[in-house]
Structure formats: C-alpha cells, structure tokens
Amino acid sequence: MTLEECRALQRLADVPRGIAKTLMLAHGFTDELIAGLVLSGLATVVPDIARIGKQTIEIELVMITDAGRKAIWNRMPVGGRFEIDRT
C-alpha cells in the first residue's frame, strides 16, 4: 500500500458516512487511486442524493470498508497519522 493510499483511507476513516468522490478529487486523490482502493476491497463507492436548497443532485460517496480499516490499522505509524513531507 502506498502512502497516498494510506492517506486516502485515513481521510475516509475519519468520516463514517463517506466523502463525496468530487471532494476526494478536490483534495488531490485521483480517480485511479480511488478505483484501486475499490478494486482492492479497501473502499467502496455508493450512489447518494444531496440536496442544495431546493435542488437535488446525485453524488457518489467513497466509503472505507472493514478491510480498509484493518489495512490502515496494521500500517499505522507511531504518531497515528500518515503525513507527507511537503518540503
């Protein structure tokens, strides 16, 4: 598992109901990374409905699976988060 995959799973683990796929993309996670997590059984994508005022739109929520939680638990560093040195 790559550091980016671990970071994505950590973000998903922090939001039990899931995160809109568009928001994951906005945070810099790629379609390929999300698809890889889904194909590996570490995450799932489910359709949902969001309401903005009177408008209703269809969205996709990315959610961590139990296997994804176990994967990050087994790889968790001492500090409890996966960080990237951006220097």
Biotite code that builds the C-alpha atoms (Angstrom):
import biotite.structure as struc

atoms = struc.array([
    struc.Atom([0.000, 0.000, 0.000], chain_id="A", res_id=1, res_name="MET", atom_name="CA", element="C"),
    struc.Atom([1.349, 3.418, -0.953], chain_id="A", res_id=2, res_name="THR", atom_name="CA", element="C"),
    struc.Atom([1.497, 6.448, 1.296], chain_id="A", res_id=3, res_name="LEU", atom_name="CA", element="C"),
    struc.Atom([-1.197, 8.156, -0.824], chain_id="A", res_id=4, res_name="GLU", atom_name="CA", element="C"),
    struc.Atom([-3.485, 5.130, -0.431], chain_id="A", res_id=5, res_name="GLU", atom_name="CA", element="C"),
    struc.Atom([-2.914, 5.226, 3.319], chain_id="A", res_id=6, res_name="CYS", atom_name="CA", element="C"),
    struc.Atom([-3.699, 8.955, 3.409], chain_id="A", res_id=7, res_name="ARG", atom_name="CA", element="C"),
    struc.Atom([-6.900, 8.441, 1.417], chain_id="A", res_id=8, res_name="ALA", atom_name="CA", element="C"),
    struc.Atom([-8.022, 5.622, 3.703], chain_id="A", res_id=9, res_name="LEU", atom_name="CA", element="C"),
    struc.Atom([-7.225, 7.707, 6.785], chain_id="A", res_id=10, res_name="GLN", atom_name="CA", element="C"),
    struc.Atom([-9.353, 10.563, 5.438], chain_id="A", res_id=11, res_name="ARG", atom_name="CA", element="C"),
    struc.Atom([-12.198, 8.120, 4.716], chain_id="A", res_id=12, res_name="LEU", atom_name="CA", element="C"),
    struc.Atom([-11.885, 6.562, 8.179], chain_id="A", res_id=13, res_name="ALA", atom_name="CA", element="C"),
    struc.Atom([-12.459, 9.994, 9.728], chain_id="A", res_id=14, res_name="ASP", atom_name="CA", element="C"),
    struc.Atom([-15.887, 10.307, 8.025], chain_id="A", res_id=15, res_name="VAL", atom_name="CA", element="C"),
    struc.Atom([-18.081, 7.251, 8.743], chain_id="A", res_id=16, res_name="PRO", atom_name="CA", element="C"),
    struc.Atom([-20.824, 8.171, 6.234], chain_id="A", res_id=17, res_name="ARG", atom_name="CA", element="C"),
    struc.Atom([-18.337, 8.624, 3.390], chain_id="A", res_id=18, res_name="GLY", atom_name="CA", element="C"),
    struc.Atom([-16.922, 11.516, 1.394], chain_id="A", res_id=19, res_name="ILE", atom_name="CA", element="C"),
    struc.Atom([-18.219, 12.765, -1.941], chain_id="A", res_id=20, res_name="ALA", atom_name="CA", element="C"),
    struc.Atom([-15.950, 11.492, -4.699], chain_id="A", res_id=21, res_name="LYS", atom_name="CA", element="C"),
    struc.Atom([-15.690, 15.029, -6.111], chain_id="A", res_id=22, res_name="THR", atom_name="CA", element="C"),
    struc.Atom([-14.351, 16.206, -2.747], chain_id="A", res_id=23, res_name="LEU", atom_name="CA", element="C"),
    struc.Atom([-11.775, 13.398, -2.704], chain_id="A", res_id=24, res_name="MET", atom_name="CA", element="C"),
    struc.Atom([-10.673, 14.524, -6.173], chain_id="A", res_id=25, res_name="LEU", atom_name="CA", element="C"),
    struc.Atom([-10.514, 18.136, -4.970], chain_id="A", res_id=26, res_name="ALA", atom_name="CA", element="C"),
    struc.Atom([-8.191, 17.001, -2.160], chain_id="A", res_id=27, res_name="HIS", atom_name="CA", element="C"),
    struc.Atom([-5.806, 15.648, -4.795], chain_id="A", res_id=28, res_name="GLY", atom_name="CA", element="C"),
    struc.Atom([-6.729, 11.970, -4.790], chain_id="A", res_id=29, res_name="PHE", atom_name="CA", element="C"),
    struc.Atom([-7.015, 10.617, -8.337], chain_id="A", res_id=30, res_name="THR", atom_name="CA", element="C"),
    struc.Atom([-9.732, 8.535, -9.973], chain_id="A", res_id=31, res_name="ASP", atom_name="CA", element="C"),
    struc.Atom([-7.105, 5.817, -10.420], chain_id="A", res_id=32, res_name="GLU", atom_name="CA", element="C"),
    struc.Atom([-6.246, 5.780, -6.719], chain_id="A", res_id=33, res_name="LEU", atom_name="CA", element="C"),
    struc.Atom([-9.920, 5.603, -5.704], chain_id="A", res_id=34, res_name="ILE", atom_name="CA", element="C"),
    struc.Atom([-10.576, 2.843, -8.261], chain_id="A", res_id=35, res_name="ALA", atom_name="CA", element="C"),
    struc.Atom([-7.575, 0.913, -6.944], chain_id="A", res_id=36, res_name="GLY", atom_name="CA", element="C"),
    struc.Atom([-8.888, 1.102, -3.382], chain_id="A", res_id=37, res_name="LEU", atom_name="CA", element="C"),
    struc.Atom([-12.289, -0.128, -4.562], chain_id="A", res_id=38, res_name="VAL", atom_name="CA", element="C"),
    struc.Atom([-10.814, -2.988, -6.621], chain_id="A", res_id=39, res_name="LEU", atom_name="CA", element="C"),
    struc.Atom([-8.681, -3.992, -3.628], chain_id="A", res_id=40, res_name="SER", atom_name="CA", element="C"),
    struc.Atom([-11.766, -4.101, -1.388], chain_id="A", res_id=41, res_name="GLY", atom_name="CA", element="C"),
    struc.Atom([-10.452, -1.297, 0.834], chain_id="A", res_id=42, res_name="LEU", atom_name="CA", element="C"),
    struc.Atom([-13.147, 1.208, -0.135], chain_id="A", res_id=43, res_name="ALA", atom_name="CA", element="C"),
    struc.Atom([-16.499, 1.259, -1.857], chain_id="A", res_id=44, res_name="THR", atom_name="CA", element="C"),
    struc.Atom([-18.372, 3.847, -3.909], chain_id="A", res_id=45, res_name="VAL", atom_name="CA", element="C"),
    struc.Atom([-22.124, 4.180, -3.380], chain_id="A", res_id=46, res_name="VAL", atom_name="CA", element="C"),
    struc.Atom([-24.654, 6.483, -5.033], chain_id="A", res_id=47, res_name="PRO", atom_name="CA", element="C"),
    struc.Atom([-26.387, 9.063, -2.864], chain_id="A", res_id=48, res_name="ASP", atom_name="CA", element="C"),
    struc.Atom([-28.643, 12.081, -3.187], chain_id="A", res_id=49, res_name="ILE", atom_name="CA", element="C"),
    struc.Atom([-27.611, 15.540, -1.982], chain_id="A", res_id=50, res_name="ALA", atom_name="CA", element="C"),
    struc.Atom([-29.938, 18.474, -1.593], chain_id="A", res_id=51, res_name="ARG", atom_name="CA", element="C"),
    struc.Atom([-28.723, 22.022, -2.070], chain_id="A", res_id=52, res_name="ILE", atom_name="CA", element="C"),
    struc.Atom([-31.598, 24.323, -1.347], chain_id="A", res_id=53, res_name="GLY", atom_name="CA", element="C"),
    struc.Atom([-34.448, 23.016, -3.485], chain_id="A", res_id=54, res_name="LYS", atom_name="CA", element="C"),
    struc.Atom([-32.138, 21.323, -5.967], chain_id="A", res_id=55, res_name="GLN", atom_name="CA", element="C"),
    struc.Atom([-31.445, 17.590, -5.724], chain_id="A", res_id=56, res_name="THR", atom_name="CA", element="C"),
    struc.Atom([-28.307, 16.110, -7.273], chain_id="A", res_id=57, res_name="ILE", atom_name="CA", element="C"),
    struc.Atom([-26.875, 12.619, -7.495], chain_id="A", res_id=58, res_name="GLU", atom_name="CA", element="C"),
    struc.Atom([-23.423, 12.129, -5.997], chain_id="A", res_id=59, res_name="ILE", atom_name="CA", element="C"),
    struc.Atom([-21.063, 9.250, -5.341], chain_id="A", res_id=60, res_name="GLU", atom_name="CA", element="C"),
    struc.Atom([-19.836, 8.664, -1.792], chain_id="A", res_id=61, res_name="LEU", atom_name="CA", element="C"),
    struc.Atom([-16.500, 6.946, -1.214], chain_id="A", res_id=62, res_name="VAL", atom_name="CA", element="C"),
    struc.Atom([-16.566, 4.884, 1.979], chain_id="A", res_id=63, res_name="MET", atom_name="CA", element="C"),
    struc.Atom([-13.908, 2.859, 3.747], chain_id="A", res_id=64, res_name="ILE", atom_name="CA", element="C"),
    struc.Atom([-14.597, -0.856, 4.217], chain_id="A", res_id=65, res_name="THR", atom_name="CA", element="C"),
    struc.Atom([-13.721, -3.001, 7.231], chain_id="A", res_id=66, res_name="ASP", atom_name="CA", element="C"),
    struc.Atom([-10.786, -4.341, 5.212], chain_id="A", res_id=67, res_name="ALA", atom_name="CA", element="C"),
    struc.Atom([-9.636, -0.749, 4.631], chain_id="A", res_id=68, res_name="GLY", atom_name="CA", element="C"),
    struc.Atom([-9.803, -0.005, 8.358], chain_id="A", res_id=69, res_name="ARG", atom_name="CA", element="C"),
    struc.Atom([-7.774, -3.118, 9.120], chain_id="A", res_id=70, res_name="LYS", atom_name="CA", element="C"),
    struc.Atom([-5.228, -2.181, 6.456], chain_id="A", res_id=71, res_name="ALA", atom_name="CA", element="C"),
    struc.Atom([-4.555, 1.259, 7.928], chain_id="A", res_id=72, res_name="ILE", atom_name="CA", element="C"),
    struc.Atom([-4.622, -0.096, 11.470], chain_id="A", res_id=73, res_name="TRP", atom_name="CA", element="C"),
    struc.Atom([-1.867, -2.570, 10.559], chain_id="A", res_id=74, res_name="ASN", atom_name="CA", element="C"),
    struc.Atom([0.226, 0.175, 8.917], chain_id="A", res_id=75, res_name="ARG", atom_name="CA", element="C"),
    struc.Atom([-0.407, 2.996, 11.389], chain_id="A", res_id=76, res_name="MET", atom_name="CA", element="C"),
    struc.Atom([2.785, 4.846, 12.352], chain_id="A", res_id=77, res_name="PRO", atom_name="CA", element="C"),
    struc.Atom([3.516, 5.737, 15.959], chain_id="A", res_id=78, res_name="VAL", atom_name="CA", element="C"),
    struc.Atom([2.001, 9.239, 15.629], chain_id="A", res_id=79, res_name="GLY", atom_name="CA", element="C"),
    struc.Atom([-1.333, 7.844, 14.431], chain_id="A", res_id=80, res_name="GLY", atom_name="CA", element="C"),
    struc.Atom([-1.450, 9.691, 11.076], chain_id="A", res_id=81, res_name="ARG", atom_name="CA", element="C"),
    struc.Atom([0.176, 9.376, 7.680], chain_id="A", res_id=82, res_name="PHE", atom_name="CA", element="C"),
    struc.Atom([1.880, 12.631, 6.795], chain_id="A", res_id=83, res_name="GLU", atom_name="CA", element="C"),
    struc.Atom([3.753, 13.714, 3.703], chain_id="A", res_id=84, res_name="ILE", atom_name="CA", element="C"),
    struc.Atom([6.826, 15.903, 3.982], chain_id="A", res_id=85, res_name="ASP", atom_name="CA", element="C"),
    struc.Atom([5.983, 18.729, 1.575], chain_id="A", res_id=86, res_name="ARG", atom_name="CA", element="C"),
    struc.Atom([9.365, 20.480, 1.815], chain_id="A", res_id=87, res_name="THR", atom_name="CA", element="C"),
])
